[in-house]
Amino acid sequence: MDDTKLSLEEFIELGRNELQFLVHDYGFQEIRISKEQGKAINPYKLTFARDDLRIELEGINYGLRATLSITDNNDRVIHAISLFPSDKPFPKKEKMRKSYADSQTQDIIYHSSVLREFGKELFSGDYSVFEEIIQLREAKWKEYEERRSFGITIQDAVAAYKEEKWHIVVVLLEPYEAELTKKMMKRLKYAREQL
């Protein structure tokens, strides 16, 4: 087996071998998705399901990578790697995990081992694991949106400052006064003096 790209048969065989524990230990069944059920079906995809969860292994990036996701009955999705305790959704670039594999084969083996090791509680009916990951992800998204909103507000305030729209500068910057840099505090102070 070539470690860089897998044929469809190699992908299916490796995926089934690595995920057989789902069938044997936790009562999942492999589901074959036909073209009638969806428009564009990725042939590099294996799906295992039971009443409460669906696990999908999918080849991506033209055979270079693979992802493994878990979907609950409410169609909420988490990635198997999220079960790994040190994983944080949306890590900053400089803190991204270095443990990612270098090929699709290694991705499949790595993600399935994370699922096997850290999915035990979830597969045994403890959905709090899933809920915690969803809540953490939502908190990280909220934090990201707040940071993004702050950055956009600063950009808008700078544009208003350049156009000498002092009222707009004050309205935009006052809510973030405690978080402003010295330079932006000077601009806010100046804008207030101009009112």
Secondary structure, DSSP 8 states (H G I E B T S, - for coil): --SS---HHHHHHHHHHHHHHHHHHH--EEE---GGG-SS--SSEEEEE-SSEEEEEEEEGGGTEEEEEEEETT--EEEGGGGSTT--SS--GGG--S---SSHHHHHHHHHHHHHHH-HHHHTT-THHHHHHHHHHHHHHHHHHHHHHHHHHHHHHHHHHHTT-HHHHHHHHGGGGGG--HHHHHHHHHHHHH-
